[in-house]
Amino acid sequence: MRALRWRICVTVLAALICAVCLSVNISPRFAEPWLPDPIRLGLDLRGGVHLTLGADIDQAVSQSLSLLGQDIRSSANDAGIRTRHLRHADGRTLEFVPLKHEGIEQLSNLLRDRFGQMAVGSAISSGSGEKLLVSFRPEWEKQLRERIMDQTVRTLRGRIDAFGVAEPDIRRQGDDQIQIQLPGVTDTARALQLIGRTAQLTFHRVRHDAAPGSPTPPGAAWYPAAQGSRSGGSGLLLDRTPLLSGQDIVDARPAFDERNQPCVSIQFSARGARQFERVTEELLHEQFAIVLDGEVQSAPVIQQKISGGKASITGSFTTEEAQDLAVVLRSGSLPAKVSVLEERSVGPSLGEDSIRAGLTAGAVGALGVMLVMQVCYGLAGLLANAMLVFTVSLLFAGLGLFGATLTLPGIAGVVLTIGMSVDANVLIFERVREETRKGLSPANAVDAGFREAQSSILDSNLTTLLTAAVLYQFGTGPVRGFAVTLALGILASMFTAVFASRLIFDLWVRWNGAVNCGLVPPIAGASHNPVARVSSGKERGFVSGDPGFSPPDRPR
C-alpha cells in the first residue's frame, strides 16, 4: 500500500510540473520569473539566418609565427644576441640574421632551450650574412590549427551571445568551415558585420623610406586608410610584421575622445601593458599606426612612453559602430579571418507554414493511432490514448524546462514518439492477455505482463536513446533538433508506459478485482477454460480457477 501511494505521488507531481511548464506556452500572463521560458523555435520554424563561414587558417598561423618571432627577438636581445632583421621567408618560416658569426650558435641554443615548439634549421649563407631559418614543428602546427579553429568558434559564440540571439547553433564543419544558425534575426546586415568582422587589432611602425608608386621595400606593405580616419592620405607604408597585437586586450568600452567623437577605449593585460610600454619607448617621436582588420584607423606620433596599458582607438565611428567594435574586441579578435561562403534566409511566413504542416501531420498521426488502439483494446486502448496525451505533454514540457529548441525535424521526432509510445502499451497489453489465458488472477496477470514486457521495452528504448545521443553529438542543427525531441519522447514514453500505466492498472484491479478493460481473451468454452465468471450475470472479468482466490471487496 505504501509503494502504491508513493507511485501516486510521483505521477501526480510529474503531471503538475508538466502543467506548470506548459502554462507559459498557452498565455504570456502565466509567465513568472521562476517558471521556465516558453518553447524556443528553431530557424526553420521561426525564421532567421543560416551562414557558412570559411576560416583562413594559413593566414592565422603565419601571424602567430610573426608574433612569436617578436618574442624570440626580444628574448635574444635580452640574452645579448643582436640580430640584423627578422622577416618571413615564405609565410611559414622566419629568417634571423645575427650581427655576429657566433650569434648563430647562441640563437640556436636559445631556441632549443626556451622555444621547444620551434624547429631550428641549419645556417645558410646570404648576402647580408649567415641566416637561421626557424619554423613551427609539424605536430605543434597541427595543434595550433586546432586551437585557432576552437578559439574562432568560441569567439563567434561570444559575439552572438552579446548580440542577443536566443538559442544560436554554432558548429565546426570540416577543418576550416563554421556553420551558424541565428533564429529570429531580422537585422541580417548588422549580424553579418558583427560575425564576419575579424577585429584583428595590430600596431605597426610607420615607414617613410618609399613613396606611393615606388617599389615597396622588403618587409613592408601599403595599408589603406579607413574611411574617415585621421591618418591622412589614401594609405601608409608600414612594417608587415606587427609590433603588438590585440590578443592581450582584456577590456574594451565605447567612449568619446577630446573632440567629443565616438571612440573605443581599450585596456591591455599585464603582459600586453609591458609590451605596449616597450614599443612606445622604442618608437619615441615616431609615427605609430593602429590597424584594425587591415585598415589604418589612426597613426599618431608617440610623444612619450605610455605606461598603464591604456589606449584608445579613434576613427570615423558612429555610436553604434563603436559599441559593436567594443563588443568584438571584448569577446576577442578572431584568430583567423572569416568569410561568408553561404548565406540563406528563412522568412517567418515559411516557418508558420512549416508549423501548420507539422501540427497537421502530428494530429492526423495521433488520431489514427488512437483509433486503432481504441478498436483493438477497448477500455485499455482508452487508457493508452490517455497515456499518449500525457507522453506528448511531458515531451513539450521537457523542451521548455531544459531550454531546448523545437525544429521542423523535431516535429518529426514528436510524431515518431507517438508511434513508439503506443508500441510499449501494445507489448504490455498482449503480455497481460497471454497471462490471463494461462488462468492467472487479475493482479498476477497485470504483474506478470508488465514484468515480462518491461525488459523488451527498456532494451528497445535504450538502444534508441543511444542513437539519439549519437545524433545530437555529431549532427548539425536540424538533426540535433530531431535528436532532442526523440530522446525526450523516449524518456516520457518509458515513464508513462512502465510507471504511470502500471499505476492505473493496479488501481483498476484493486477497485474491480478483475481485468475487465478489453484485455480478456475470447472464450472458447466454459468447460475447457480454467476461469470462472463473476456472479450477477454480467461479465465483470475473469478470475483464477484457484479456489483460494477471492476478489477484494469494493472500497466504500
Secondary structure, DSSP 8 states (H G I E B T S, - for coil): -HHHHHHHHHHHHHHHHHHHHHHHHH-GGG--TTS----EE-HHHH-EEEEEEEEEHHHHHHHHHHHHHHHHHHHHHHTT--EEEEEESSSSEEEEEESSTTHHHHHHHHHHHH-TTEEEEEEEEETTEEEEEEEE-HHHHHHHHHHHHHHHHHHHHHHHHHHT-SS-EEEEETTTEEEEEEET---HHHHHHHHH----EEEEEB--S--TTS---TTEEEEEB-TT-SS-SSEEEEESS-SEEGGGEEEEEEEE-TTS-EEEEEEE-HHHHHHHHHHHHHTTTSBEEEEETTEEEE--B--S---SSEEEE-SS--HHHHHHHHHHHHH---SSEEEEEEEEEE-HHHHHHHHHHHHHHHHHHHHHHHHHHHHHHHHHHHHHHHHHHHHHHHHHHHHHHTT-EE-HHHHHHHHHHHHHHHHHHHHHHHHHHHHHHTT--HHHHHHHHHHHHHHHHHHHHHHHHHHHHHHHHH--HHHHHHHHHHHHHHHHHHIIIIIIHHHHHHHHHHHHSS--SS-----S-GGG-SEEE-SSSS---EEES-TT--------
